[in-house]
Amino acid sequence: MADKADVTTYTVKQALAAKVADHIEIAVETQDGTTLKLKATADQLDALVGDLETILDADDAEGEAA
């Protein structure tokens, strides 16, 4: 991943996904009006989904413990 000095953080307003040929495109509109289009393979998105599930499962476990 890029050096943190090269990273801009955006807050997502809306995101949409579509399969295009051999990849998946995710269109993101940010709170400040910036529009981004991300292209990813199914394997890349599977890895991302796995990361997100781990984060959400940890959040659920913390909520249940409280």
Secondary structure as the mmCIF struct_conf table of DSSP 4:
data_model
#
loop_
_struct_conf.conf_type_id
_struct_conf.id
_struct_conf.beg_label_comp_id
_struct_conf.beg_label_asym_id
_struct_conf.beg_label_seq_id
_struct_conf.end_label_comp_id
_struct_conf.end_label_asym_id
_struct_conf.end_label_seq_id
HELX_RH_3T_P HELX_RH_3T_P1 LYS A 4 ASP A 6
STRN STRN1 VAL A 12 VAL A 20
TURN_TY1_P TURN_TY1_P1 ALA A 21 ASP A 22
STRN STRN2 HIS A 23 THR A 30
TURN_TY1_P TURN_TY1_P2 GLN A 31 ASP A 32
BEND BEND1 GLY A 33 GLY A 33
STRN STRN3 THR A 35 ALA A 40
HELX_RH_AL_P HELX_RH_AL_P1 ALA A 42 ALA A 65
#
